[in-house]
Amino acid sequence: MSYFMGVLGGQGANPAAALVKDGELIAFAEEERYNRIKCAPLAIPVGAMSHCLETAGIGLDRVEQIGFGWDCERYVREIPAFLEQIEKRFGVEENDYNRLHELRLRLSLDPSRVRTDYRFALAKRGYTLDERKIVFHRHHLCHAASAFYCSGFERASILTLDGSGEEYTCVLWEGRGTEIREFKNFKLPDTLGGYYATFTEFLGFKPDEEEGKVMGLAPYGRHDEQMQEKLGEILRFDPATGDFSVDPRYRFFGPRSQGQRYTDRLVASFGAPRLRHEPIEDRHRDIAFNVQWRLERVALALARQTIAATGIRDVCLSGGVAMNCKMNGLIASMPEVERIFVQPASGDAGVALGAAYLSARAAGVTKFSRFEHAYWGSAYSDAQIESALREAKIEYRRSPDIVEETATHLAQGRIAGWFQGATEVGARALGNRSILANPLISDMRDKLNREVKHREGWRPFCPSVSEDQYARYFPGAPESDFMILAFPVADEYRAAIPAAVHVDGTARPQRVTRRANPRFHALLKAFGRGSGHEMLINTSFNIQGEPIVNSPRDAVRCFGGTGIDVLAIGDFIAVKPGAVR
């Protein structure tokens, strides 16, 4: 058996590591879960790498190759010519050369520096790295591999969309067997991820982290033709093909006196940006709606172009832009699409998985296991859990039936922290590191946002539904096991589950199967026996600005510092005094 690791980290957000044994995934985790810094910017994923090795029970010497998800060697050679092309294309003025230098620093990674940094970082953990084992893979090819190789599809139309990976921002691919063939690409400054990040910052949110807030805010706005004309100056596209371009003079070149990702030209067109502490107005809601609407139109046309070129109706999506659940749901619902697989860790964390697959493929591996669940992180024993509970000096006990007892608390309107099994990978809690609540209670969304998540009151929550009742609420919708596709909720159930339905009548569901998560599936069934609905609100076990909890100690800390009423952790349960509605 041969082991191959994939990593990305040291130059951006969401560093991660993945380990495969031949073509079988063994472990996959994000560094933020270990260093407890949201998105872990610039970190080398030594915690995630250690988790992978410990899960496999091997040393670093057993890993044949470490794939790094950025093609440093090629890009260092080609970056001067690429920047020269940008300069000629846009007639860069003298005071913009610092922007080109900024772009050079952001995109270029010296391969010898990467190898040295990883060797020193791993040495602090007691590992000895042979630097020759690190090889470099194209960033977007890693995105494509991370979705296609574990999709279960023999053939697929593949779209990878992000801010940028090397100079590439969007690539259209055809996957057949183990071959992934590129047939079209888009390069900086034409970037859908960059376009969305610009307006994320303009609306007062953190770019490259809080794009989901723009997506969540969008349904509160309205379509505006005049605003679409303004956006058309920034993001132009062909409605027939989706071919697009982005004018960097609104994002990058020119004075930027009020923001990092937008210039004064954009401010002149859209008015004053929103500061983070300022209230959200109708103007901001309308901007969010129209920015989201335009992204969707481009993505739908790109998907049609890809399917037309390949003749394949099974679709794979990956890249940071593929974290946009509303866009994904629309693509999934296209008549041209037969099946869809969206990598649940679509951002740069997923690149680590793709890099591991590509290293295995280069060594001759031709078969990869299907990605049937996302529980690839750390797991803890009852002894470790009880140690954390004792240390916190909170009252707890072993439950005779943790499923039935938790279901009873949820039915009575209590909010439960649910900590079970191995940590999920990706941005969504999928039933192992979750905060759960009753979707039938009309004010539950407000209560969760105010007392537990400590976030904006308009933010929606998502439902987890048993596989047996999934079609009841989402008739005709494709299977969605990773909470990464948004669909309309059946009209007849919207009033019954008000806390799980967004303002536009949609939800971002997780279909829970008995095979993937038997304990969480049993909880949904138990709740359904009393309520008639095998559904729970499921949000990530954290508060705004922090990573999802990983260890029992993290869970106890979050439980103690929020309005969570009940902690169901392994087979133990803790209930706060006076935890009643």
C-alpha positions in Angstrom: 0.0 0.0 0.0 1.2 3.5 -0.9 0.4 6.7 0.9 0.1 10.1 -0.7 -0.5 13.4 1.0 -1.9 16.7 -0.4 -1.4 20.1 1.2 -2.0 23.7 0.7 -1.0 26.4 3.1 1.5 29.1 3.9 0.2 31.7 1.4 -3.5 32.2 1.9 -6.7 31.1 3.7 -8.1 27.7 4.4 -4.8 25.6 4.6 -5.5 21.9 4.9 -4.0 18.4 4.5 -5.4 15.2 3.1 -4.0 11.6 3.0 -4.9 8.8 0.6 -3.8 5.2 0.6 -3.6 4.4 -3.0 -7.0 5.8 -4.1 -8.8 5.5 -0.7 -9.2 8.6 1.4 -7.9 8.1 4.9 -8.0 11.6 6.5 -8.8 15.2 5.5 -8.8 18.2 7.8 -8.4 22.0 7.8 -5.8 23.7 9.9 -8.2 26.2 11.5 -9.7 23.3 13.5 -6.3 22.9 15.2 -4.8 26.3 15.6 -8.3 27.8 16.3 -7.9 30.8 14.0 -10.8 31.2 11.6 -9.6 30.3 8.1 -6.0 30.0 9.5 -4.6 32.6 7.0 -0.9 32.0 6.0 -0.6 29.0 8.3 1.3 25.8 7.3 -1.1 23.0 8.0 1.1 21.0 10.5 -1.8 20.3 12.8 -3.9 18.9 9.9 -0.9 16.9 8.6 -0.2 15.4 12.0 -3.9 14.4 12.2 -3.6 12.6 8.9 -0.5 10.7 9.9 -1.9 9.8 13.3 -5.2 8.5 11.8 -3.2 6.3 9.4 -0.8 5.2 12.2 2.2 6.0 10.0 5.2 8.3 10.1 6.0 10.9 7.5 8.6 8.5 6.0 5.8 6.2 4.8 4.4 9.0 2.6 5.7 8.6 -0.9 4.9 12.0 -2.2 3.4 15.3 -0.8 1.4 17.2 -3.5 1.3 21.0 -3.0 -1.7 22.6 -4.6 0.1 25.5 -6.4 2.3 25.2 -9.4 5.2 27.2 -8.0 7.9 26.0 -10.4 6.0 26.9 -13.5 4.6 30.2 -12.3 7.9 31.6 -11.0 9.2 31.2 -14.6 6.1 32.7 -16.3 5.0 35.5 -13.9 7.0 38.3 -15.5 5.5 37.7 -19.0 2.0 37.4 -17.5 2.3 40.8 -15.6 3.6 42.4 -18.8 0.5 41.2 -20.6 -1.7 42.8 -18.0 0.3 46.0 -18.2 -0.2 46.2 -22.0 -3.9 45.2 -21.9 -4.9 48.0 -19.5 -2.3 50.7 -20.0 -1.2 50.6 -16.4 -0.2 54.1 -15.2 2.9 54.8 -13.3 1.2 55.0 -9.9 -0.2 51.5 -10.4 3.1 49.7 -10.6 2.9 49.1 -6.9 -0.3 47.1 -7.7 1.6 44.9 -10.1 4.2 44.3 -7.4 1.4 43.5 -5.0 0.0 41.0 -7.5 3.4 39.4 -8.0 3.9 38.9 -4.3 0.4 37.4 -3.9 0.7 35.0 -6.8 4.3 33.8 -6.8 5.6 31.2 -4.4 9.3 30.2 -4.5 9.4 26.4 -4.6 12.6 26.2 -2.5 11.1 28.5 0.1 7.9 26.3 0.3 10.0 23.2 0.8 12.2 24.9 3.5 9.2 26.3 5.3 7.5 23.0 5.5 10.6 21.2 6.6 11.1 23.6 9.5 7.4 23.6 10.5 7.3 19.8 10.6 10.5 19.6 12.5 8.9 21.5 15.3 6.4 18.6 15.5 9.2 16.0 15.5 8.8 15.0 11.8 11.7 14.8 9.4 10.8 15.8 5.9 12.7 14.8 2.8 12.1 18.0 0.7 12.3 16.1 -2.5 9.0 14.5 -1.7 7.1 17.8 -2.3 5.9 18.2 -5.8 3.8 21.0 -7.2 0.4 20.7 -9.0 -1.7 23.2 -10.8 -4.2 24.8 -8.4 -7.3 24.5 -10.7 -6.4 20.9 -11.7 -6.3 20.1 -7.9 -9.8 21.7 -7.6 -11.0 19.5 -10.6 -9.5 16.3 -9.2 -10.9 17.0 -5.7 -14.4 16.9 -7.2 -14.2 14.4 -10.1 -12.1 11.6 -8.7 -14.4 11.1 -5.7 -17.7 11.9 -7.3 -18.5 8.4 -8.4 -19.0 9.6 -12.0 -17.2 7.8 -14.8 -17.5 10.9 -16.9 -18.2 14.5 -16.0 -18.4 18.1 -17.1 -16.2 20.0 -14.6 -16.2 23.6 -13.7 -13.6 25.1 -11.3 -14.2 28.7 -10.3 -12.4 30.8 -7.7 -10.6 34.1 -7.0 -7.4 32.8 -8.6 -5.1 29.8 -8.6 -1.8 30.9 -10.1 -3.1 33.2 -12.9 -6.2 31.1 -13.6 -9.6 32.0 -12.2 -12.0 29.7 -14.0 -11.3 26.5 -16.0 -13.7 24.2 -17.9 -12.8 20.6 -18.0 -13.9 17.2 -19.3 -13.3 14.2 -17.0 -13.3 10.6 -18.4 -12.0 7.7 -16.3 -8.9 9.2 -14.6 -8.2 11.7 -17.4 -9.0 15.4 -16.8 -8.8 17.5 -19.9 -8.9 21.3 -19.9 -10.6 22.9 -22.9 -11.1 26.5 -21.8 -9.7 28.8 -19.2 -10.0 32.4 -17.9 -7.2 34.3 -16.3 -6.6 37.3 -14.1 -7.9 40.0 -13.9 -11.1 38.2 -15.1 -12.2 36.6 -11.9 -15.7 35.7 -10.6 -14.3 35.1 -7.1 -12.6 38.5 -7.2 -15.7 40.2 -8.4 -17.7 38.7 -5.5 -15.0 39.5 -2.9 -15.0 43.1 -4.1 -18.6 43.5 -3.2 -18.3 41.5 0.0 -15.9 44.1 1.3 -17.9 47.0 -0.2 -20.9 45.8 1.8 -19.0 45.8 5.0 -18.1 42.1 5.3 -14.7 40.3 5.4 -13.6 39.3 1.8 -12.4 35.8 1.3 -14.4 34.7 4.4 -17.8 36.2 4.6 -19.1 35.9 1.0 -21.8 33.7 2.4 -23.3 36.9 4.0 -23.7 38.5 0.6 -25.5 35.4 -0.6 -27.7 35.3 2.5 -28.5 39.0 2.2 -29.3 38.9 -1.6 -32.9 37.5 -1.3 -33.9 40.6 0.8 -33.1 42.8 -2.2 -34.7 43.4 -5.6 -33.6 43.3 -9.2 -32.6 46.7 -10.6 -31.9 47.2 -14.3 -30.0 50.4 -13.7 -27.8 48.6 -11.2 -27.3 45.7 -13.7 -26.0 48.3 -16.2 -23.5 49.5 -13.6 -22.4 46.0 -12.8 -22.1 45.3 -16.5 -19.3 47.8 -16.6 -17.4 45.7 -14.1 -18.4 42.1 -15.0 -19.2 41.7 -18.7 -20.4 38.4 -20.1 -21.9 36.7 -23.1 -25.4 35.3 -22.1 -25.0 32.5 -24.7 -21.7 31.2 -23.5 -20.9 32.7 -20.1 -17.6 34.0 -21.4 -16.8 36.9 -19.1 -14.3 39.7 -18.3 -13.8 41.8 -15.3 -12.5 45.4 -15.5 -9.7 45.7 -12.9 -10.0 49.5 -12.8 -12.9 49.0 -10.4 -11.1 46.5 -8.3 -7.4 46.8 -8.5 -5.9 49.6 -10.6 -6.4 53.2 -9.5 -6.8 55.0 -6.2 -8.2 52.8 -3.4 -8.8 55.3 -0.6 -11.7 53.5 1.0 -11.0 49.8 0.6 -8.5 47.1 -0.4 -10.5 45.3 -3.1 -12.3 48.2 -4.7 -11.1 51.4 -6.2 -12.6 54.9 -6.0 -14.1 54.4 -9.4 -16.4 51.7 -7.9 -17.4 54.1 -5.1 -18.2 56.8 -7.7 -20.5 54.3 -9.4 -22.2 52.7 -6.4 -22.0 55.3 -3.7 -20.3 55.2 -0.3 -19.4 51.7 0.9 -21.0 50.3 4.1 -18.8 50.3 7.1 -19.0 47.1 9.2 -20.7 48.8 12.2 -23.3 50.6 10.0 -26.9 49.4 9.6 -27.8 47.5 6.4 -30.1 49.6 4.2 -32.3 48.8 1.2 -29.5 50.0 -1.1 -27.1 47.4 0.3 -29.8 44.6 0.0 -30.3 45.6 -3.7 -26.6 45.5 -4.4 -26.3 42.1 -2.9 -29.2 40.8 -4.9 -27.9 42.1 -8.2 -24.3 41.0 -7.6 -25.6 37.5 -6.8 -28.0 37.5 -9.8 -25.2 38.4 -12.2 -22.9 35.7 -10.8 -25.7 33.2 -11.3 -26.3 34.2 -14.9 -22.6 33.8 -15.8 -22.3 30.4 -14.0 -25.4 29.0 -15.6 -24.1 29.9 -19.1 -20.7 28.5 -18.3 -22.3 25.2 -17.2 -24.3 25.1 -20.5 -21.1 25.7 -22.5 -19.2 23.0 -20.7 -22.0 20.4 -21.1 -22.4 21.4 -24.8 -18.6 20.9 -25.4 -18.3 17.6 -23.6 -21.7 16.1 -24.2 -21.7 14.9 -20.6 -24.7 15.8 -18.3 -23.1 14.8 -15.0 -21.5 17.9 -13.5 -18.8 18.5 -10.9 -18.2 21.9 -9.3 -15.3 23.0 -7.2 -13.4 26.2 -6.3 -14.2 28.9 -3.8 -17.1 30.2 -5.9 -18.7 26.7 -5.7 -19.4 27.4 -2.0 -22.2 29.6 -3.3 -25.2 27.3 -2.5 -27.8 29.4 -4.4 -25.7 29.3 -7.6 -25.1 25.6 -7.2 -28.8 24.8 -6.7 -29.7 26.6 -9.9 -27.0 24.7 -11.9 -28.3 21.4 -10.3 -31.8 22.3 -11.5 -30.9 23.0 -15.1 -32.6 20.6 -17.5 -29.2 19.9 -19.1 -27.9 18.5 -15.8 -28.4 14.8 -15.0 -26.4 14.5 -11.7 -24.2 16.9 -9.8 -21.4 16.6 -7.3 -20.1 19.7 -5.5 -17.0 19.2 -3.4 -18.1 20.2 0.1 -14.7 21.6 0.9 -14.8 23.6 -2.4 -12.5 26.3 -1.3 -8.7 26.0 -1.0 -9.0 23.3 1.6 -10.3 21.0 -1.1 -7.1 21.7 -3.1 -5.2 19.5 -0.6 -7.5 16.6 -1.4 -7.0 17.1 -5.2 -3.2 17.4 -4.7 -3.2 14.0 -2.9 -5.3 12.4 -5.7 -3.0 13.9 -8.4 0.1 12.5 -6.7 -1.5 9.1 -6.4 -2.6 9.3 -10.1 0.9 10.1 -11.2 2.1 7.0 -9.4 -0.3 4.8 -11.3 -3.4 4.8 -9.1 -6.5 4.4 -11.4 -9.4 4.0 -9.0 -10.6 6.4 -6.3 -13.1 5.9 -3.5 -16.4 7.8 -3.6 -16.8 10.7 -1.2 -19.8 9.4 0.7 -19.5 11.5 3.9 -17.4 14.4 5.2 -16.3 12.9 8.6 -12.6 12.8 8.0 -11.3 14.9 11.0 -10.5 14.2 14.6 -12.5 11.8 16.8 -12.3 11.5 20.6 -12.9 8.6 23.0 -15.4 8.7 25.9 -12.4 9.0 28.3 -11.2 12.1 26.5 -14.7 13.6 26.4 -15.2 12.9 30.1 -11.9 14.4 31.0 -12.9 17.7 29.3 -16.2 17.7 31.1 -14.6 17.1 34.5 -12.0 19.8 33.9 -14.7 22.3 33.1 -16.5 21.5 36.4 -19.9 21.3 34.9 -22.7 18.9 35.9 -23.0 16.1 33.5 -24.0 12.4 33.4 -23.9 9.4 31.1 -27.2 9.2 29.2 -29.0 5.9 29.0 -30.2 6.9 25.5 -28.5 10.0 24.1 -30.6 10.0 21.0 -34.0 9.9 22.6 -33.0 12.2 25.4 -31.7 14.8 23.0 -34.8 14.5 20.8 -37.0 15.2 23.8 -35.0 18.4 24.7 -35.3 19.6 21.0 -39.0 18.9 20.9 -39.4 21.1 24.0 -37.7 24.0 22.3 -34.2 23.7 23.8 -31.1 24.3 21.7 -28.6 21.4 21.7 -24.9 21.2 21.0 -24.3 17.9 19.3 -20.8 16.5 19.4 -20.3 13.0 18.0 -17.8 11.0 16.0 -15.2 12.6 13.7 -15.1 16.2 12.8 -16.6 17.2 9.4 -14.3 18.7 6.8 -15.6 21.9 5.0 -17.5 24.9 6.1 -20.8 23.1 7.0 -21.6 21.2 10.1 -23.1 17.9 9.0 -24.3 16.3 12.2 -21.1 15.7 14.2 -20.2 19.2 15.3 -23.6 20.8 15.1 -25.9 23.1 17.0 -29.4 21.7 16.6 -32.8 23.2 17.1 -36.5 22.7 16.4 -37.5 24.1 13.0 -41.2 24.2 13.8 -40.8 27.1 16.3 -41.3 30.4 14.5 -38.9 32.5 16.5 -36.1 29.9 16.7 -34.0 31.6 14.0 -34.0 34.9 15.9 -33.2 33.1 19.2 -30.3 31.2 17.6 -28.8 34.3 15.9 -29.2 36.4 19.0 -28.3 34.1 21.9 -26.1 31.4 20.4 -24.4 32.4 17.1 -24.0 36.1 18.0 -24.6 37.2 14.4 -26.9 39.3 12.2 -30.6 38.5 12.8 -31.3 38.1 9.1 -28.9 35.2 8.6 -30.8 32.0 7.7 -30.3 28.5 9.1 -30.3 25.2 7.2 -32.3 22.0 7.8 -31.0 18.4 8.1 -33.6 15.9 6.9 -33.7 12.1 7.0 -33.3 10.4 3.7 -36.8 8.9 4.1 -38.4 12.4 4.1 -36.1 14.4 1.9 -38.3 14.3 -1.2 -41.3 15.4 1.0 -39.8 18.8 1.5 -37.7 19.1 -1.7 -39.7 17.3 -4.4 -37.8 16.8 -7.6 -34.5 18.1 -6.1 -31.3 16.2 -6.6 -29.8 14.5 -3.5 -27.9 17.0 -1.4 -25.8 15.3 1.4 -23.4 18.2 2.1 -25.6 21.3 2.6 -24.1 22.9 -0.5 -27.1 23.2 -2.8 -30.1 25.5 -2.2 -33.6 24.5 -3.4 -37.2 25.8 -3.0 -39.1 24.2 -0.1 -42.4 22.6 -1.1 -45.1 25.2 -0.7 -47.2 23.1 1.7 -44.4 22.8 4.3 -43.0 26.3 4.4 -45.4 27.4 7.2 -44.8 24.2 9.2 -41.0 24.7 9.4 -40.6 28.5 9.5 -37.2 28.6 11.1 -35.6 26.5 8.3 -36.9 28.5 5.4 -35.2 31.5 4.0 -37.0 34.7 3.0 -37.1 33.6 -0.6 -38.7 30.2 0.2 -35.5 28.2 -0.2 -33.4 26.1 2.1 -29.9 24.6 1.9 -30.7 21.0 3.0 -28.6 18.1 4.2 -30.0 14.7 3.3 -28.9 12.4 6.2 -28.5 8.7 5.4 -28.4 5.9 7.9 -25.2 4.6 6.2 -23.3 7.9 6.4 -24.3 8.9 9.9 -26.4 6.3 11.8 -26.6 8.3 15.1 -27.6 11.6 13.6 -30.1 9.7 11.3 -31.6 8.1 14.4 -31.9 11.5 16.1 -33.9 12.8 13.2 -36.2 9.8 13.3 -36.7 10.1 17.0 -37.6 13.8 16.7 -39.9 13.0 13.8 -41.9 10.4 15.9 -43.1 13.2 18.1 -43.3 16.1 15.6 -44.2 14.4 12.4 -41.1 16.1 10.8 -37.8 14.2 10.6 -36.0 17.5 10.3 -33.8 19.7 12.5 -32.2 23.1 12.1 -28.5 22.3 11.9 -25.9 25.0 12.2 -22.2 24.8 12.8 -21.0 24.3 16.4 -19.3 27.7 16.8 -20.0 31.4 17.2 -19.4 34.0 14.5 -15.7 34.6 13.8 -14.5 31.2 15.3 -13.8 27.9 13.6 -16.2 25.0 14.1 -15.3 23.2 17.4 -13.0 20.3 17.0 -12.1 18.9 20.5 -14.3 18.2 23.5 -12.7 21.1 25.2 -13.7 23.4 22.3 -17.3 22.1 22.6 -17.5 22.7 26.4 -16.1 26.2 26.0 -18.7 27.1 23.3 -21.5 25.5 25.4 -20.5 27.5 28.4 -20.2 30.8 26.6 -23.4 30.8 24.6 -27.2 30.3 24.9 -27.0 26.6 24.1 -29.2 24.7 26.6 -28.0 21.1 26.3 -24.7 19.5 25.4 -25.0 16.0 24.0 -21.3 14.9 23.7 -20.6 11.3 23.0 -22.8 9.4 25.4 -22.7 12.2 28.0 -25.3 15.0 28.5 -25.1 18.3 30.3 -28.1 20.5 30.8 -27.9 24.1 32.0 -30.0 25.0 35.1 -33.2 26.7 34.0 -32.8 25.7 30.4 -36.4 26.1 29.4 -38.2 28.2 26.9 
